[in-house]
């Protein structure tokens, strides 16, 4: 099972192909807008596996979601205060 990144405009323009690939090949798509992950396209079969309790699948999806989330940091630490 593959997981691919795709821009939202590309997903819109190729939605039929994405659906076919998702259903037939169980490919998962992380859809990005402005270079930030916004949605995940998975098949009903994959969703059922997650809901019914396939723990390995659940952990794999959790890892994908965690890696896809943007991380934000403000400022850079130059010197750490010593007390």
Backbone torsions as a table, in degrees:
resi	resn	phi	psi	omega
1	UNK	NA	128.6	-177.4
2	UNK	-103.5	153.0	171.4
3	UNK	-124.2	128.6	-177.9
4	UNK	-125.6	150.2	172.0
5	UNK	-92.3	145.0	175.4
6	UNK	-150.7	141.5	177.2
7	UNK	-72.5	149.5	-176.2
8	UNK	-61.1	-38.0	179.3
9	UNK	-67.3	-39.0	176.9
10	UNK	-66.1	-37.8	177.5
11	UNK	-63.7	-41.9	178.4
12	UNK	-61.4	-46.4	-176.1
13	UNK	-70.1	-21.5	-175.9
14	UNK	-125.7	31.3	-172.8
15	UNK	-59.2	-40.6	179.1
16	UNK	-60.3	-43.4	177.9
17	UNK	-64.6	-41.5	178.4
18	UNK	-61.0	-45.4	178.4
19	UNK	-59.2	-47.1	179.6
20	UNK	-59.7	-46.1	-179.1
21	UNK	-64.9	-39.5	179.7
22	UNK	-65.8	-43.7	-177.4
23	UNK	-75.7	-48.8	-173.6
24	UNK	-77.4	-36.7	-174.1
25	UNK	-111.8	0.9	-178.0
26	UNK	56.9	33.4	175.6
27	UNK	-77.3	137.0	176.3
28	UNK	-103.4	140.1	179.6
29	UNK	-119.2	127.1	170.4
30	UNK	-95.0	119.6	-176.1
31	UNK	-98.0	124.6	-177.7
32	UNK	-109.1	143.1	172.5
33	UNK	-128.0	128.7	-176.1
34	UNK	54.2	39.4	176.6
35	UNK	65.3	21.0	177.8
36	UNK	-124.2	132.0	179.1
37	UNK	-61.2	129.3	-177.4
38	UNK	-121.4	-29.8	-175.2
39	UNK	-153.1	162.6	178.7
40	UNK	-127.8	125.5	177.6
41	UNK	-101.9	117.0	177.5
42	UNK	-131.9	160.7	179.9
43	UNK	-77.4	162.7	175.5
44	UNK	-60.8	-38.0	178.9
45	UNK	-59.5	-45.6	178.1
46	UNK	-64.2	-40.8	178.9
47	UNK	-62.4	-43.6	177.8
48	UNK	-59.9	-42.0	178.5
49	UNK	-61.3	-38.6	179.2
50	UNK	-68.2	-42.0	-176.7
51	UNK	-75.7	-34.3	-177.1
52	UNK	-75.3	-26.8	172.9
53	UNK	123.5	26.1	173.5
54	UNK	-75.4	98.9	-172.7
55	UNK	-62.1	-37.8	179.7
56	UNK	-63.1	-43.7	177.8
57	UNK	-63.2	-42.5	-179.6
58	UNK	-60.9	-43.7	179.9
59	UNK	-66.7	-37.3	178.8
60	UNK	-64.4	-44.8	178.0
61	UNK	-64.3	-41.7	178.7
62	UNK	-59.9	-39.9	178.6
63	UNK	-65.8	-43.9	178.8
64	UNK	-61.0	-44.9	-179.8
65	UNK	-64.1	-43.7	179.8
66	UNK	-61.1	-43.7	-179.5
67	UNK	-69.9	-27.8	-177.8
68	UNK	-82.3	-20.7	-178.5
69	UNK	-65.7	137.5	175.4
70	UNK	-71.9	146.2	174.5
71	UNK	-113.6	135.4	-177.8
72	UNK	-117.4	133.0	172.2
73	UNK	-131.9	142.6	-179.7
74	UNK	-114.6	123.3	177.9
75	UNK	76.6	161.9	177.5
76	UNK	-119.3	135.9	178.3
77	UNK	-75.9	120.7	178.4
78	UNK	-95.7	-47.9	-179.8
79	UNK	-136.6	132.3	179.0
80	UNK	-88.6	132.2	178.9
81	UNK	-66.7	136.4	174.6
82	UNK	-110.2	129.6	-179.3
83	UNK	-120.2	NA	NA
